[in-house]
């Protein structure tokens, strides 16, 4: 049986606020920290 592989999210090369007004800070935080885990 194969062992579980762990995956960690890489740091974003920009801040959560840097995509405003196209994507809100809250949306990006949720997408990066919750959706991808």
C-alpha positions as CSV (number, residue, x, y, z in Angstrom):
1,X,0.0,0.0,0.0
2,X,1.4,3.4,-1.0
3,X,2.0,5.9,1.8
4,X,0.0,9.2,1.8
5,X,1.8,12.0,0.2
6,X,1.6,15.4,1.9
7,X,1.2,18.6,0.0
8,X,1.7,22.1,1.2
9,X,0.5,25.2,-0.5
10,X,3.3,27.5,-1.8
11,X,3.3,31.1,-0.7
12,X,1.6,33.5,-3.1
13,X,4.0,35.8,-4.9
14,X,1.7,38.7,-4.0
15,X,-0.4,39.8,-1.1
16,X,-4.1,39.0,-0.6
17,X,-5.1,42.7,-1.3
18,X,-3.0,42.9,-4.5
19,X,-5.7,41.6,-6.8
20,X,-8.3,44.2,-5.8
21,X,-10.6,45.4,-7.3
22,X,-10.7,42.2,-9.5
23,X,-10.9,39.8,-6.6
24,X,-11.5,40.9,-3.0
25,X,-9.0,40.1,-0.2
26,X,-11.6,37.9,1.5
27,X,-12.3,35.9,-1.7
28,X,-8.6,35.3,-2.3
29,X,-8.0,34.2,1.3
30,X,-10.8,31.7,1.1
31,X,-9.7,30.4,-2.2
32,X,-6.1,30.0,-1.3
33,X,-6.4,28.8,2.3
34,X,-9.6,26.7,2.3
35,X,-10.4,25.7,-1.3
36,X,-6.9,24.4,-2.0
37,X,-6.6,22.3,1.1
